Amino acid sequence: MDYDLIVVKTLERVYKNYYYIIRGYIKMQKSMKRLLSIILSFTMLFSSNCIAYGADEEIVNNRAEKARVESLNESDEVQESDLQDPEYYKRYYNTDNSVETYGVNTTELQQYDGNSLARAGSGVLGCDVSKWQGNINWTQTKNAGIQYAFIRVAYRGRTDGVIQLDPNFRANIQNAINAGVKVGVYFYSEAINEREAVEEANTLISNIYMYNISMPLVIDYEGFNQNERIGQANLSKAAHTSIVSAFCEKVKSAGYTPMVYASASYFNDYLEGEYLSNAYCIWSAAYSNSPDHYNSVKYDFWQFTSAANAAQYGMEPGSLDLNYWYAGRIIMGNDYSSVFDANYYYNMYPDLQKAIGNNPAELLYHFLNYGMAEGRVACASFDVLSYKARYEDLRKAFGDNMKAYFQHYLTRKKYESYRDGSPIKYKVTFISNGEIVKTDNASYCRAATPPNVSLPGYTLTGWDKPFNSVVSDMTVTAQWTPATLSVKYDATGGIVSNGSKKVTYLGNYGDLESPKRDGYTFTGWYTAANGGTQITKDTKVEVTSD
């Protein structure tokens, strides 16, 4: 992932100008390629004495540029969104052909066993991928020796700051897991404050909590050049460190292991590497030498090349990053899909809808920190109260510690496959006015959901028995009482002391007002101004509304 180039201004201007020339001409006829070759030959001649620095300060050579230009053919469609993707520039401006890379034989690490964490023969081979590796045959990837992969989930635009999901991340994660490749994930960050870093962590977690993520969640932080918003923000080393720390702490709070990716030199120049390595896992990129050639920062993963042959590993032709992992620190991974579904949790609890909203990551934090302990149900397939009820051994071990039951199921279900966490269901039948109006299936010790019922002339006073903690099949009957209604007097020009009267459905009207009107004699009350049925104190109330 480390492709940043710090280039003298003249070369920057030449590349920028000719990039747009190339973009316009690549869709023309093949005969125009000669013109492109002439232009780029001039560029390379003009800049032959210019030096660009990559992950470990390597010299750009003409062969790398030639290979890049040849890759820009008529089939390459440049999308506007790609121009905000930092890894687009790695694909088309890759200068790693000049990197002194190592093969996949870990014995070649012997010359770097010094005081670093690197040890001869101990590195575990892995890769990192994004949409730029295309459709991946993960079985071939596994067979080629890849044991784990860091898969890009999202990135923030290099200048506009807009978060975009990698279109291939879901397929990559699931297919890699299916092939037996351990999976970690990364977010290519352009965060310039802690709030944005937390937003990036939330985006990452919201999209991966339902997968078996067994490797770290990574913030890729390397956009320090003046063409990207991190570099343009002119932040201090302390500010950069606080930003990546905010990301890592948010990841940690969700039960995952956080990790920071950057060039080895960046851990010196832009980040407080020593502090970060004591707090979090470190993934360091260095191509001509091992990371400890540039600093004393402890590292857990070493990205030793970005120019491996991707096709060899079941990917579309092009370059591929390879890494060594030096197992030492405990890595916490999780798959919350068996106990948590953000949409279910949101729809289940109105208090969370009001307090949190439909934010999957924040809902997960609530569930982990509060919901588990409260025994809330967070998905349709697991109910902690049913799990507790089924197993006496667990009740003896955990008592009323609801969180412990959740944690046991998460960590032990694959070893104790006989454990059943599905809800114990009971049938609750609701009856109103002698008819079945609803049948509900309530989980053990959970509440049934009553129907909305009405009966003309009556008010619902409740149900004949509680159903807030169901432990067996049951029938519940609605309880009704005659409604109290309001009857308005229309004295048709006369005067009454009270303008209305309260009556009870099916009761008698009782005493009625005697209106007064000059020049008229009151003869009684009727249901209509021009007549209708006469109403007396003994008349039964048969109206069902005011």
C-alpha positions as CSV (number, residue, x, y, z in Angstrom):
1,M,0.0,0.0,0.0
2,D,3.0,2.3,0.5
3,Y,3.5,4.1,-2.9
4,D,3.9,7.8,-1.9
5,L,6.4,9.7,-4.0
6,I,8.1,12.8,-2.8
7,V,9.2,14.3,-6.2
8,V,11.0,17.5,-7.1
9,K,8.5,20.2,-8.3
10,T,9.5,20.1,-11.9
11,L,8.8,16.3,-12.2
12,E,5.5,16.8,-10.4
13,R,4.3,19.4,-12.9
14,V,5.4,17.3,-15.9
15,Y,3.6,14.2,-14.6
16,K,0.5,16.1,-13.8
17,N,0.3,17.7,-17.2
18,Y,1.1,14.6,-19.2
19,Y,-1.3,12.5,-17.1
20,Y,-4.2,14.4,-18.6
21,I,-2.7,14.2,-22.1
22,I,-2.4,10.4,-21.7
23,R,-6.0,10.1,-20.3
24,G,-7.3,11.9,-23.4
25,Y,-5.3,9.9,-25.9
26,I,-5.6,6.3,-24.6
27,K,-9.0,5.9,-26.2
28,M,-7.7,6.9,-29.7
29,Q,-6.5,4.6,-32.4
30,K,-3.4,2.5,-31.8
31,S,-1.4,4.7,-34.2
32,M,-1.5,7.4,-31.5
33,K,0.6,5.3,-29.2
34,R,3.7,6.5,-31.1
35,L,2.9,10.1,-30.1
36,L,2.5,9.0,-26.4
37,S,5.8,7.2,-26.6
38,I,7.5,10.4,-27.9
39,I,5.9,12.5,-25.2
40,L,6.8,10.2,-22.4
41,S,10.3,9.7,-23.8
42,F,10.7,13.4,-23.6
43,T,9.4,13.3,-20.0
44,M,11.9,10.7,-18.9
45,L,14.7,12.5,-20.6
46,F,13.7,15.8,-19.0
47,S,13.6,14.2,-15.6
48,S,16.4,11.6,-15.8
49,N,18.3,13.3,-13.1
50,C,15.3,13.7,-10.8
51,I,14.9,11.4,-7.8
52,A,11.7,10.1,-6.2
53,Y,11.4,8.4,-2.9
54,G,9.0,5.5,-2.1
55,A,8.6,3.3,1.0
56,D,12.3,3.1,1.6
57,E,13.7,5.9,-0.6
58,E,14.2,4.1,-3.9
59,I,15.3,5.6,-7.3
60,V,12.7,5.6,-10.0
61,N,13.9,4.0,-13.2
62,N,12.8,4.2,-16.8
63,R,11.8,0.6,-17.0
64,A,9.1,1.1,-14.4
65,E,7.7,4.1,-16.2
66,K,7.7,2.3,-19.5
67,A,5.8,-0.6,-18.0
68,R,3.3,1.8,-16.5
69,V,2.7,3.5,-19.9
70,E,2.3,0.3,-21.7
71,S,-0.4,-0.7,-19.2
72,L,-2.5,2.3,-20.3
73,N,-4.3,0.9,-23.3
74,E,-7.6,1.2,-24.9
75,S,-9.3,-1.1,-22.4
76,D,-8.5,1.0,-19.3
77,E,-11.4,3.2,-18.5
78,V,-10.6,6.0,-16.0
79,Q,-13.5,6.7,-13.7
80,E,-13.8,10.0,-11.9
81,S,-14.1,8.1,-8.6
82,D,-10.8,6.4,-9.3
83,L,-9.0,9.7,-9.3
84,Q,-10.0,10.0,-5.6
85,D,-8.7,6.5,-4.8
86,P,-5.1,6.7,-3.6
87,E,-4.4,3.2,-4.7
88,Y,-5.3,4.1,-8.3
89,Y,-2.0,6.0,-8.4
90,K,-0.1,3.0,-7.1
91,R,-1.5,0.9,-10.0
92,Y,-0.7,3.3,-12.8
93,Y,2.3,5.1,-11.3
94,N,4.0,2.1,-9.8
95,T,7.8,2.5,-9.5
96,D,8.5,-0.6,-7.5
97,N,10.2,-2.5,-10.4
98,S,13.5,-1.1,-9.1
99,V,12.9,-2.4,-5.6
100,E,15.2,-5.0,-4.2
101,T,12.6,-7.5,-3.2
102,Y,12.8,-10.9,-1.5
103,G,11.3,-14.1,-2.6
104,V,8.9,-16.0,-0.5
105,N,11.7,-18.1,1.0
106,T,11.8,-16.8,4.6
107,T,15.4,-18.0,5.1
108,E,16.4,-14.9,3.1
109,L,15.5,-12.8,6.2
110,Q,18.6,-14.0,8.0
111,Q,20.6,-10.9,7.2
112,Y,18.0,-8.8,9.2
113,D,17.8,-10.7,12.5
114,G,19.6,-7.9,14.5
115,N,17.6,-6.5,17.3
116,S,14.3,-6.4,15.5
117,L,11.4,-8.8,15.8
118,A,12.3,-10.4,12.5
119,R,13.8,-13.8,13.0
120,A,15.2,-16.1,10.3
121,G,12.5,-18.4,8.9
122,S,9.8,-17.2,11.2
123,G,7.9,-14.9,8.9
124,V,4.4,-16.1,7.8
125,L,3.6,-15.1,4.2
126,G,0.5,-13.0,3.4
127,C,-0.7,-10.3,1.0
128,D,-2.9,-7.2,0.9
129,V,-5.5,-6.6,-1.8
130,S,-8.1,-4.2,-3.0
131,K,-10.3,-3.9,-6.1
132,W,-7.2,-3.3,-8.1
133,Q,-6.3,-7.0,-7.9
134,G,-9.5,-7.7,-9.7
135,N,-11.4,-11.0,-9.3
136,I,-9.3,-13.3,-7.2
137,N,-9.1,-17.0,-7.2
138,W,-8.6,-17.4,-3.5
139,T,-8.0,-21.2,-3.7
140,Q,-5.0,-20.5,-6.0
141,T,-3.9,-17.7,-3.6
142,K,-4.0,-20.2,-0.7
143,N,-2.2,-22.9,-2.7
144,A,0.5,-20.4,-3.7
145,G,1.5,-20.1,0.0
146,I,-0.6,-17.1,1.2
147,Q,-1.8,-17.7,4.8
148,Y,-3.6,-14.5,5.4
149,A,-4.7,-11.4,3.6
150,F,-5.5,-7.8,4.5
151,I,-8.5,-6.7,2.4
152,R,-9.4,-3.1,1.8
153,V,-12.9,-2.3,2.9
154,A,-13.0,1.4,2.2
155,Y,-11.0,4.5,1.6
156,R,-11.4,8.3,2.1
157,G,-10.9,10.4,-1.1
158,R,-7.4,11.7,-1.4
159,T,-8.6,15.3,-1.8
160,D,-12.4,15.4,-1.5
161,G,-12.4,13.5,1.8
162,V,-15.5,11.4,0.8
163,I,-15.6,7.8,2.1
164,Q,-16.0,5.1,-0.5
165,L,-16.4,1.4,-0.1
166,D,-14.2,-1.0,-2.1
167,P,-16.7,-2.7,-4.4
168,N,-14.9,-6.1,-4.1
169,F,-14.5,-6.2,-0.3
170,R,-17.4,-8.5,0.5
171,A,-16.6,-11.1,-2.1
172,N,-12.9,-10.9,-1.2
173,I,-13.6,-11.5,2.5
174,Q,-16.0,-14.3,2.1
175,N,-14.0,-16.1,-0.6
176,A,-10.8,-15.8,1.3
177,I,-12.3,-17.2,4.4
178,N,-13.9,-20.1,2.4
179,A,-10.4,-20.9,0.9
180,G,-8.9,-21.1,4.4
181,V,-7.1,-17.7,4.3
182,K,-7.1,-15.7,7.5
183,V,-8.6,-12.3,7.0
184,G,-7.7,-8.9,8.3
185,V,-9.1,-5.6,6.9
186,Y,-7.9,-2.1,6.3
187,F,-9.1,1.4,5.7
188,Y,-7.0,3.7,3.5
189,S,-7.2,6.8,5.6
190,E,-7.1,10.5,4.8
191,A,-8.3,11.5,8.2
192,I,-7.1,14.9,9.3
193,N,-8.7,14.9,12.8
194,E,-9.8,12.4,15.4
195,R,-13.4,12.7,14.5
196,E,-12.7,11.6,10.9
197,A,-10.5,8.7,12.3
198,V,-13.4,7.5,14.4
199,E,-15.7,7.8,11.4
200,E,-13.4,5.6,9.4
201,A,-13.2,3.0,12.2
202,N,-17.0,3.0,12.4
203,T,-17.2,2.5,8.7
204,L,-14.8,-0.4,8.9
205,I,-16.5,-2.1,11.8
206,S,-20.1,-1.6,10.4
207,N,-19.1,-3.5,7.3
208,I,-17.1,-6.5,8.8
209,Y,-18.7,-7.4,12.1
210,M,-20.6,-10.2,10.4
211,Y,-17.5,-12.0,9.1
212,N,-14.9,-14.2,10.7
213,I,-12.2,-11.6,11.0
214,S,-9.2,-13.2,12.7
215,M,-6.5,-10.7,11.9
216,P,-6.1,-7.0,12.8
217,L,-8.2,-4.1,11.6
218,V,-5.8,-1.6,10.1
219,I,-5.6,2.1,9.5
220,D,-3.4,2.7,6.4
221,Y,-1.9,6.1,7.1
222,E,0.5,7.4,4.5
223,G,-0.9,10.3,2.5
224,F,1.7,12.8,3.8
225,N,2.6,14.3,0.4
226,Q,1.1,17.7,-0.7
227,N,-1.2,16.0,-3.3
228,E,-3.3,14.4,-0.5
229,R,-5.4,16.0,2.2
230,I,-3.2,14.7,5.1
231,G,-0.2,16.4,3.7
232,Q,-2.1,19.5,2.8
233,A,-3.3,19.8,6.4
234,N,0.3,20.4,7.6
235,L,-0.3,18.6,10.9
236,S,2.3,17.8,13.5
237,K,3.7,14.4,14.3
238,A,1.7,14.5,17.6
239,A,-1.5,15.3,15.7
240,H,-0.9,12.4,13.2
241,T,-0.3,10.1,16.1
242,S,-3.5,11.2,17.9
243,I,-5.5,10.6,14.8
244,V,-4.4,7.0,14.3
245,S,-4.7,6.3,18.0
246,A,-8.3,7.5,17.9
247,F,-9.0,4.9,15.1
248,C,-7.2,2.2,17.0
249,E,-9.0,2.8,20.3
250,K,-12.4,2.7,18.6
251,V,-11.4,-0.6,17.0
252,K,-10.2,-2.0,20.3
253,S,-13.5,-1.1,21.9
254,A,-15.3,-3.3,19.4
255,G,-13.2,-6.3,20.5
256,Y,-10.7,-6.4,17.6
257,T,-7.0,-5.9,17.4
258,P,-6.0,-2.6,15.8
259,M,-2.9,-2.0,13.7
260,V,-1.2,0.9,12.1
261,Y,0.3,0.7,8.6
262,A,2.9,3.1,7.3
263,S,6.3,3.2,5.6
264,A,9.2,2.5,7.9
265,S,10.5,6.0,7.4
266,Y,7.1,7.5,8.2
267,F,7.2,6.0,11.7
268,N,10.1,8.3,12.2
269,D,9.2,11.4,10.2
270,Y,5.4,11.7,10.6
271,L,4.4,9.4,13.4
272,E,5.5,8.7,17.0
273,G,6.5,5.2,16.1
274,E,7.8,4.1,19.4
275,Y,4.7,5.2,21.2
276,L,2.4,3.5,18.6
277,S,4.4,0.2,18.7
278,N,4.0,0.0,22.4
279,A,0.2,0.5,22.2
280,Y,-0.8,-1.3,19.0
281,C,0.4,-3.7,16.3
282,I,2.6,-2.2,13.6
283,W,2.7,-3.0,9.9
284,S,5.8,-1.5,8.4
285,A,6.6,-1.2,4.7
286,A,10.2,-1.3,3.5
287,Y,11.5,-2.8,0.3
288,S,15.3,-2.5,-0.1
289,N,16.0,-3.2,3.6
290,S,14.0,-4.5,6.5
291,P,12.2,-1.9,8.6
292,D,14.7,-1.9,11.4
293,H,17.2,-0.5,8.9
294,Y,15.3,2.8,9.2
295,N,14.2,2.9,12.8
296,S,14.0,0.9,16.1
297,V,10.2,0.6,16.0
298,K,8.9,-2.9,16.8
299,Y,6.9,-4.3,14.0
300,D,4.5,-7.2,13.7
301,F,4.2,-7.3,9.9
302,W,6.7,-6.4,7.3
303,Q,5.5,-5.4,3.8
304,F,8.6,-6.4,1.9
305,T,7.5,-5.8,-1.7
306,S,4.7,-4.2,-3.7
307,A,5.9,-5.7,-7.0
308,A,5.1,-9.4,-6.7
309,N,3.5,-11.1,-9.7
310,A,-0.2,-11.0,-8.9
311,A,-1.1,-13.6,-11.5
312,Q,1.1,-16.1,-9.7
313,Y,-1.3,-15.8,-6.7
314,G,-4.6,-16.1,-8.6
315,M,-5.2,-12.5,-9.3
316,E,-5.4,-10.3,-12.4
317,P,-2.0,-9.5,-14.0
318,G,-0.2,-6.7,-12.2
319,S,1.6,-6.0,-9.0
320,L,0.8,-7.4,-5.5
321,D,2.0,-6.5,-2.0
322,L,3.5,-9.3,0.0
323,N,4.1,-9.3,3.8
324,Y,5.7,-11.3,6.5
325,W,4.0,-11.8,9.9
326,Y,6.0,-12.3,13.0
327,A,3.6,-13.9,15.4
328,G,4.1,-12.7,19.0
329,R,1.3,-10.5,20.1
330,I,-2.1,-11.9,20.7
331,I,-4.5,-10.9,17.9
332,M,-8.2,-10.6,18.8
333,G,-10.7,-11.3,16.1
334,N,-14.4,-11.7,16.2
335,D,-17.4,-12.8,14.2
336,Y,-20.5,-11.3,15.8
337,S,-23.0,-12.6,13.2
338,S,-24.2,-15.4,15.5
339,V,-25.4,-13.0,18.2
340,F,-25.7,-9.6,16.6
341,D,-27.5,-8.0,13.7
342,A,-27.5,-4.2,13.6
343,N,-30.8,-3.9,11.8
344,Y,-32.6,-6.3,14.1
345,Y,-31.2,-4.6,17.2
346,Y,-32.2,-1.2,15.9
347,N,-35.8,-2.3,15.0
348,M,-36.2,-4.2,18.3
349,Y,-35.6,-1.3,20.7
350,P,-37.2,2.1,20.4
351,D,-34.8,3.6,23.0
352,L,-31.9,2.8,20.8
353,Q,-33.6,4.2,17.8
354,K,-33.9,7.5,19.7
355,A,-30.5,7.5,21.3
356,I,-28.3,6.1,18.6
357,G,-30.1,5.9,15.3
358,N,-29.3,3.3,12.6
359,N,-25.5,3.4,13.0
360,P,-24.3,-0.2,12.9
361,A,-21.0,0.4,14.6
362,E,-22.4,2.5,17.5
363,L,-25.2,-0.1,17.9
364,L,-22.5,-2.8,18.2
365,Y,-20.6,-0.7,20.8
366,H,-23.9,-0.4,22.8
367,F,-24.5,-4.1,22.5
368,L,-21.0,-5.0,23.7
369,N,-20.9,-2.5,26.6
370,Y,-24.5,-2.6,27.7
371,G,-26.8,-4.8,25.7
372,M,-25.1,-8.0,26.6
373,A,-25.2,-7.3,30.3
374,E,-28.8,-6.3,30.1
375,G,-29.7,-9.6,28.3
376,R,-31.0,-7.9,25.2
377,V,-31.8,-9.9,22.1
378,A,-29.8,-8.7,19.1
379,C,-30.6,-11.2,16.4
380,A,-33.3,-13.6,15.4
381,S,-31.2,-16.8,15.8
382,F,-29.8,-16.4,19.4
383,D,-31.5,-15.6,22.6
384,V,-29.4,-15.5,25.8
385,L,-32.3,-16.3,28.2
386,S,-33.1,-19.5,26.2
387,Y,-29.4,-20.3,26.2
388,K,-29.3,-19.9,30.0
389,A,-32.4,-22.0,30.5
390,R,-31.2,-24.9,28.5
391,Y,-27.9,-25.6,30.2
392,E,-27.6,-26.2,34.0
393,D,-23.8,-26.3,33.8
394,L,-23.7,-22.8,32.4
395,R,-26.2,-21.5,35.0
396,K,-23.9,-22.9,37.7
397,A,-20.9,-21.2,36.1
398,F,-22.3,-17.9,35.2
399,G,-25.4,-17.3,37.3
400,D,-27.1,-14.2,36.2
401,N,-24.1,-12.7,34.4
402,M,-25.8,-12.3,31.0
403,K,-22.6,-11.1,29.3
404,A,-20.8,-14.3,30.2
405,Y,-23.4,-16.4,28.3
406,F,-22.9,-14.3,25.2
407,Q,-19.1,-14.6,25.4
408,H,-19.3,-18.3,26.0
409,Y,-21.4,-18.8,22.9
410,L,-19.2,-16.6,20.8
411,T,-16.0,-18.3,21.8
412,R,-17.1,-21.9,22.4
413,K,-19.8,-22.7,19.9
414,K,-17.3,-24.1,17.3
415,Y,-15.8,-26.4,20.0
416,E,-19.2,-27.3,21.6
417,S,-21.3,-27.8,18.6
418,Y,-24.1,-29.4,20.6
419,R,-24.9,-26.0,22.3
420,D,-28.1,-24.5,21.1
421,G,-28.7,-20.8,21.4
422,S,-31.9,-20.6,19.4
423,P,-34.9,-19.0,21.1
424,I,-37.3,-21.4,23.0
425,K,-40.6,-20.4,21.5
426,Y,-44.1,-20.5,23.1
427,K,-47.5,-19.9,21.4
428,V,-49.5,-17.0,22.8
429,T,-53.1,-16.7,21.6
430,F,-54.9,-13.4,21.9
431,I,-58.7,-13.3,22.1
432,S,-61.0,-10.3,21.8
433,N,-64.8,-10.4,22.0
434,G,-64.8,-14.2,21.7
435,E,-62.6,-14.3,18.6
436,I,-58.9,-15.1,18.1
437,V,-57.3,-11.9,16.8
438,K,-53.6,-12.9,16.8
439,T,-51.3,-15.8,17.5
440,D,-47.7,-14.8,18.5
441,N,-44.6,-16.8,19.1
442,A,-42.8,-15.4,22.1
443,S,-39.3,-16.5,23.2
444,Y,-38.7,-17.9,26.7
445,C,-39.0,-15.2,29.4
446,R,-39.6,-12.6,26.7
447,A,-42.7,-10.6,26.1
448,A,-45.3,-11.4,23.5
449,T,-46.5,-8.6,21.2
450,P,-50.2,-7.9,21.6
451,P,-52.5,-6.9,18.7
452,N,-54.1,-3.6,18.3
453,V,-57.7,-4.2,19.1
454,S,-60.9,-2.1,19.3
455,L,-64.6,-2.7,20.2
456,P,-67.2,-0.1,19.3
457,G,-68.5,1.5,22.5
458,Y,-65.9,-0.1,24.8
459,T,-62.5,0.9,26.2
460,L,-59.7,-1.8,26.5
461,T,-58.7,-2.0,30.1
462,G,-56.1,-4.6,29.7
463,W,-55.7,-8.4,29.3
464,D,-56.7,-11.1,31.7
465,K,-53.1,-12.3,32.4
466,P,-49.6,-10.9,31.9
467,F,-47.5,-11.9,28.9
468,N,-44.3,-9.9,29.5
469,S,-42.3,-13.0,30.5
470,V,-43.7,-16.0,28.7
471,V,-42.7,-19.5,30.0
472,S,-45.4,-21.7,28.4
473,D,-48.1,-21.7,25.8
474,M,-51.0,-19.5,26.9
475,T,-54.2,-17.8,25.9
476,V,-54.8,-14.1,26.7
477,T,-58.3,-12.5,26.6
478,A,-58.9,-8.7,26.2
479,Q,-60.8,-7.0,29.0
480,W,-63.3,-4.3,28.0
481,T,-65.4,-1.7,29.8
482,P,-68.2,0.4,28.4
483,A,-66.8,3.6,27.1
484,T,-67.5,7.0,28.6
485,L,-68.8,9.3,25.9
486,S,-69.5,13.0,25.6
487,V,-73.0,14.2,24.5
488,K,-73.2,17.8,23.4
489,Y,-76.4,19.8,23.9
490,D,-77.7,21.8,20.9
491,A,-80.3,24.2,22.4
492,T,-81.2,25.7,19.0
493,G,-81.1,29.2,20.3
494,G,-81.9,28.5,23.9
495,I,-79.6,28.6,26.9
496,V,-78.3,25.6,29.0
497,S,-76.1,25.8,32.1
498,N,-73.8,23.0,30.8
499,G,-73.0,22.5,27.1
500,S,-72.3,18.8,27.3
501,K,-72.9,15.7,29.4
502,K,-70.9,12.5,30.1
503,V,-72.7,9.2,29.5
504,T,-71.8,5.6,29.6
505,Y,-72.3,3.3,26.6
506,L,-75.4,1.1,27.1
507,G,-76.3,3.0,30.3
508,N,-79.2,5.5,30.6
509,Y,-78.8,9.2,29.7
510,G,-80.0,10.2,33.2
511,D,-80.9,13.8,34.2
512,L,-80.9,16.2,31.2
513,E,-80.6,19.9,31.0
514,S,-83.7,22.1,30.7
515,P,-82.9,24.9,28.3
516,K,-84.5,28.4,28.4
517,R,-85.5,30.5,25.4
518,D,-87.6,33.7,25.5
519,G,-91.0,33.2,23.7
520,Y,-90.6,29.4,23.6
521,T,-91.6,26.3,25.6
522,F,-89.1,23.4,25.9
523,T,-90.7,20.2,24.7
524,G,-87.7,17.7,25.0
525,W,-84.4,16.6,23.5
526,Y,-84.2,14.8,20.1
527,T,-81.4,13.2,18.1
528,A,-81.8,15.7,15.2
529,A,-82.6,19.5,15.0
530,N,-85.7,18.7,12.9
531,G,-86.9,15.8,14.9
532,G,-85.7,12.2,15.1
533,T,-85.8,10.0,18.2
534,Q,-86.6,11.7,21.5
535,I,-84.1,11.3,24.3
536,T,-85.2,11.1,27.9
537,K,-83.4,10.3,31.2
538,D,-84.4,6.6,30.8
539,T,-83.2,6.3,27.2
540,K,-80.4,3.8,26.8
541,V,-77.1,5.2,25.3
542,E,-76.5,3.3,22.0
543,V,-74.1,5.7,20.3
544,T,-70.5,4.4,20.2
545,S,-68.6,7.7,19.9
546,D,-68.9,11.3,21.1
